[in-house]
Amino acid sequence: MRILMLGWEFPPFIAGGLGVACYGLTRALDKLGHEVTFVLPKQVDRSQASHVKLLTPDQLFAPRRVRTPEATAGAAIGSHAPEPSSPGIDDPPDGPDGDPAAAQFERTRFIGVPATFSSPYPAFSTPNFIRLSDGTVLPQWLSPAEAGGPGHGASAGPAAVMDLRREAMALGMGQSMAGPGYGSDLIGDSERYARLVVALARSEAFDVIHAHDWLTYPAGLALARVSRKPLLVHVHSTEFDRSGNNVNQRIYDIERAGMQGADRVLAVSMFTKSICVRRYAVNPAKVDVVYNGIERESQQPQEGSAIDSQDKIVLFLGRITMQKGPEYFIAAAKRVLEKIANVKFVVAGSGDMALRMVELAASMGIGHKVLFTGFLRGKDVERVFQMADCYVMPSVSEPFGLAALEAIHHDVPVIVSKTSGVSEVLQHVLKVDFWDIDEMANKIVAVLRHPPLSQTLREHGTFELHRLTWETAAERCVRAYQRSGAA
């Protein structure tokens, strides 16, 4: 099967939790014999992704070959139609700029939110679409020829191409609380990415579209309409996970539009599926649960490579945001230090609550015991896991929690919040309510003080990873593709 995958993260572009999930899933799909093409908003080092074909904005800057109206008659995005010799896209098209046939089309707006959904805020909408006489809907920034419409007009003119290039360059620019690689205008970025995806995918052959998280949903919806291929949206987190009840209405509208408009919805846990059903009114029969996995072939930590210290190390690794519960980790640290003095608490990550957590630790008088490392990647992540005696994930709302699997993979005992997807599939971890800082502290103390407990968690936790693999996740995705009607 040929899968066109849409995502904002993919190592080495961004090595966050979503990027790790996309990387592991694409590798597993490749091993199962499926072809994956991944569309990213920025250029990356392709040598580190040999198992997947990457499409990035820089490919719009090279001269391309476009199909003539005669050659594209009856063809569509995602087909195998050959591309005959024709002028490059940088060359002026024959005749005047623009598509004179466009005046014959009914111009309309594609509203991403179902008409039956009542919202006090303006509904999210993608850029203008053109409806052809045969009912086909395509973005107005694509000519019918590019979208495979029979016998209509020429390719987009140079001005349209330059507009698209400028938008591609704008993707991910600026600073964002979402983390490295994300721009300050995320909603605008999602629309620019949608334009990029449709432009890049016009010459690709694929059977199904797989979109990861809300930033890619507008692109998935637009491409599904143009290509008429099945769309699956993969929900790694929702606006309720990230913001509690103080949701951004526009992001919620985009998420709802994606879930409602998709042929199938993939949720990373039963916990996330329940949110999709209750909060977004998704038919439960439409949702497939696909648990994340772990890459068991990656290199294990070297014996004796941990930092030599008399201190016990308790680790928090993740975005320092409300969703991850860092304030509960700091509060529990205070309780632990009242019982054990030689403990250091490492907070690895970045986010909008980072400065507040530094101030909180200082106000509690434990600032010298809590170390903030900032955002970590690659070998630094390996290093911090090697240091850790215990990993704590106190998330308020965690759709899955890949970092818990990474901790077990690095032979670290784990304590997880009960409001996490990973708690559904792991038995040999300690589980706690995120708000119960006394119980969290007691469990941390138990792991640090009682070596038999720590050793049991390590041994049995590692055994559990054998059934949580990306190969299993990929097989579940393939079954969902088939249920969506993909060939």
DACOR-V808279 format. One record per residue. SS is DSSP state (H for helix, E for strand, C for the rest). OMEGA is omega in whole degrees, -180 to 180 (999 if undefined). Layout:
# DACOR-V808279
ss = [SS:SS]
omega = [OMEGA:OMEGA]
This chain:
# DACOR-V808279
ss = [C:E:E:E:E:E:C:C:C:C:C:C:C:C:C:C:H:H:H:H:H:H:H:H:H:H:H:H:H:H:H:C:C:C:E:E:E:E:E:C:C:C:C:C:C:H:H:H:C:C:C:C:E:E:E:C:H:H:H:H:C:C:C:C:E:C:C:C:H:H:H:H:C:C:C:C:C:E:C:C:C:C:C:C:C:C:C:E:C:C:C:C:C:C:C:C:C:C:C:H:H:H:H:H:C:E:E:E:C:C:E:C:C:C:C:C:C:C:C:C:C:C:C:C:E:C:C:C:E:E:E:C:C:C:C:C:E:E:E:C:C:C:C:C:C:C:C:C:C:C:C:C:C:C:C:C:C:H:H:H:H:H:H:H:H:H:H:H:H:H:C:C:C:C:C:C:C:C:C:C:C:C:C:C:C:H:H:H:H:H:H:H:H:H:H:H:H:H:H:H:H:C:C:C:E:C:C:E:E:E:E:E:C:H:H:H:H:H:H:H:H:H:H:H:H:H:H:C:C:E:E:E:E:E:E:C:C:C:H:H:H:H:H:C:C:C:C:C:H:H:H:H:H:H:H:H:H:H:H:H:H:C:C:E:E:E:E:C:C:H:H:H:H:H:H:H:H:H:H:H:C:C:C:H:H:H:E:E:E:C:C:C:C:E:C:C:C:C:C:C:C:C:C:C:C:C:C:C:C:C:C:E:E:E:E:E:E:C:C:C:C:H:H:H:C:H:H:H:H:H:H:H:H:H:H:H:H:C:C:C:C:C:E:E:E:E:E:E:C:C:C:C:C:H:H:H:H:H:H:H:H:H:H:C:C:C:H:H:H:E:E:E:E:E:C:C:C:C:H:H:H:H:H:H:H:H:H:C:C:E:E:E:E:C:C:C:C:E:C:C:C:H:H:H:H:H:H:H:H:C:C:C:C:E:E:E:E:C:C:E:H:H:H:H:C:C:C:C:C:E:E:E:C:C:C:C:H:H:H:H:H:H:H:H:H:H:H:H:H:C:H:H:H:H:H:H:H:H:H:H:H:H:H:H:H:H:H:C:E:H:H:H:H:H:H:H:H:H:H:H:H:H:H:H:C:C:C]
omega = [180:-173:172:-173:-178:-179:-178:-177:175:180:3:179:173:-177:177:-178:179:179:178:-180:180:-179:-179:-179:-180:177:-179:177:178:179:179:176:180:180:-179:171:-174:-179:-179:180:-179:178:178:176:-175:-179:-178:179:-175:-177:-176:175:-179:173:-177:-174:-177:-180:175:-176:178:176:-179:176:179:-178:176:179:-180:-177:-175:-179:178:-179:179:174:-180:179:-179:-176:-179:179:179:178:-179:180:174:-177:178:-178:178:179:176:177:-177:176:177:-177:-177:-180:-177:-179:-178:-176:175:180:-177:176:174:-179:-175:-178:180:-176:-177:-177:-179:-179:178:-179:177:-180:176:176:177:178:-177:176:176:177:180:-178:179:178:180:178:178:180:-177:179:170:174:177:-180:-179:-179:176:178:-176:168:-179:165:-178:-179:179:-179:-179:-179:179:179:-180:177:180:179:179:178:178:179:-178:-176:174:180:180:-179:-179:175:180:177:-179:177:179:180:-180:180:-173:-180:175:178:-180:178:178:178:179:178:-180:-177:-178:179:-178:-174:-173:-179:-178:175:179:-178:-175:179:-177:-175:-178:174:-163:-179:-178:-176:176:178:180:180:-180:-178:178:179:-178:-173:-176:175:179:179:172:176:-176:-176:177:175:179:179:178:175:-174:-170:-177:178:179:-172:169:-172:-179:178:176:180:178:180:-179:178:180:-179:-180:-176:-178:175:176:176:177:179:-175:178:174:176:180:177:-179:177:179:-177:-175:-172:-175:176:177:177:-178:179:-178:-173:175:177:179:179:175:-179:179:178:-174:-178:-178:-173:177:177:179:178:175:-176:180:180:180:-179:176:-179:167:-177:175:-169:166:180:-179:177:-179:-178:-179:-177:-173:176:-178:-179:178:176:-180:180:178:178:178:180:-179:-177:174:-177:-180:-175:-172:178:172:179:-178:177:-177:180:178:180:-173:-180:-174:-178:179:180:176:-179:179:180:179:-179:178:-180:-179:-178:-180:-179:-179:-176:179:-174:-171:-177:180:175:173:-175:179:176:177:-176:-176:175:178:-180:-166:171:-180:176:-179:177:-173:-171:174:179:-175:-179:174:-179:-178:-177:178:177:178:179:178:178:179:173:-180:175:-171:170:-176:174:177:178:177:179:-176:178:178:-171:179:179:-174:169:175:-176:-175:171:-174:-176:-176:-174:179:179:178:178:180:-180:177:179:-179:180:-177:-174:-172:-180:179:178:179:-179:178:178:180:-175:-177:177:178:179:-179:-178:-178:-179:178:-177:176:176:177:178:-179:179:178:177:-180:178:177:176:-177:178:180:-179:178:-178:999]
